[in-house]
């Protein structure tokens, strides 16, 4: 296994929903996390917003996508859309 294959295997992969496609080649992806409150034990839903690069502008609002971590591309973009899992129903 060479160096590039090893680097790809260590990258983080998250699944989320595209919430904005207004910028050129950039998508805003919302990823839900369910956590348990430390004291009360109640389950809480947290939403994190990630800016992801979409080279061909293939994804649109409502699509379920997988994003993969990459080196920083801009001030906000540190993720890339690796594949579209499910297209949104129009």
C-alpha positions as CSV (number, residue, x, y, z in Angstrom):
1,X,0.0,0.0,0.0
2,X,1.5,3.3,-1.0
3,X,1.2,6.6,0.8
4,X,-1.8,8.0,-1.1
5,X,-3.9,4.9,-0.3
6,X,-3.0,5.0,3.3
7,X,-4.0,8.7,3.5
8,X,-7.4,8.1,1.9
9,X,-8.2,5.3,4.4
10,X,-7.6,7.6,7.4
11,X,-10.0,10.3,6.2
12,X,-13.3,10.9,8.1
13,X,-16.5,10.2,6.3
14,X,-19.9,11.6,7.4
15,X,-23.4,11.4,6.0
16,X,-25.7,14.4,5.9
17,X,-28.4,16.3,4.0
18,X,-27.6,19.2,1.6
19,X,-29.3,22.3,3.0
20,X,-27.9,25.0,0.6
21,X,-26.7,24.9,-3.0
22,X,-26.6,28.6,-3.7
23,X,-22.8,29.0,-3.9
24,X,-20.8,27.8,-6.9
25,X,-19.1,24.4,-6.3
26,X,-19.9,24.7,-2.6
27,X,-22.7,22.9,-0.6
28,X,-23.8,23.3,3.0
29,X,-24.3,19.8,4.5
30,X,-26.1,19.3,7.8
31,X,-25.1,16.3,9.9
32,X,-27.2,15.2,12.8
33,X,-25.7,13.8,16.0
34,X,-27.7,12.2,18.8
35,X,-26.0,12.5,22.2
36,X,-27.1,11.6,25.7
37,X,-27.2,14.3,28.4
38,X,-24.5,13.6,31.0
39,X,-26.7,14.2,34.1
40,X,-30.3,13.7,33.1
41,X,-29.9,11.0,30.4
42,X,-32.2,12.6,27.9
43,X,-31.3,12.1,24.3
44,X,-30.5,15.4,22.5
45,X,-30.2,16.0,18.8
46,X,-27.4,18.3,17.6
47,X,-26.9,19.5,14.1
48,X,-23.5,20.5,12.7
49,X,-23.1,22.4,9.5
50,X,-20.2,21.6,7.1
51,X,-19.2,23.4,3.9
52,X,-18.3,20.8,1.3
53,X,-16.8,21.1,-2.2
54,X,-18.9,19.8,-5.1
55,X,-16.8,20.1,-8.3
56,X,-19.5,19.4,-10.8
57,X,-22.5,21.0,-8.9
58,X,-24.3,17.6,-9.0
59,X,-26.0,17.7,-5.6
60,X,-29.0,19.9,-4.7
61,X,-31.1,20.8,-1.7
62,X,-32.5,17.7,0.1
63,X,-30.0,15.2,-1.3
64,X,-28.4,12.7,1.2
65,X,-24.6,12.8,0.6
66,X,-21.4,11.4,2.0
67,X,-18.7,13.9,2.7
68,X,-15.0,13.2,3.2
69,X,-12.4,15.3,5.0
70,X,-9.7,17.0,2.8
71,X,-7.0,19.6,3.3
72,X,-8.4,23.1,3.6
73,X,-9.6,24.5,0.3
74,X,-10.7,27.9,1.6
75,X,-11.5,29.7,4.9
76,X,-14.5,27.4,5.5
77,X,-14.3,24.4,3.2
78,X,-12.5,21.3,4.7
79,X,-14.8,18.6,3.2
80,X,-15.6,17.2,-0.2
81,X,-18.8,15.4,-1.4
82,X,-17.6,11.9,-2.1
83,X,-20.9,10.5,-3.3
84,X,-24.6,11.2,-3.5
85,X,-26.4,8.5,-1.5
86,X,-30.0,9.5,-2.3
87,X,-31.4,12.2,-4.6
88,X,-34.2,14.4,-3.2
89,X,-37.8,13.8,-4.4
90,X,-39.0,16.8,-6.3
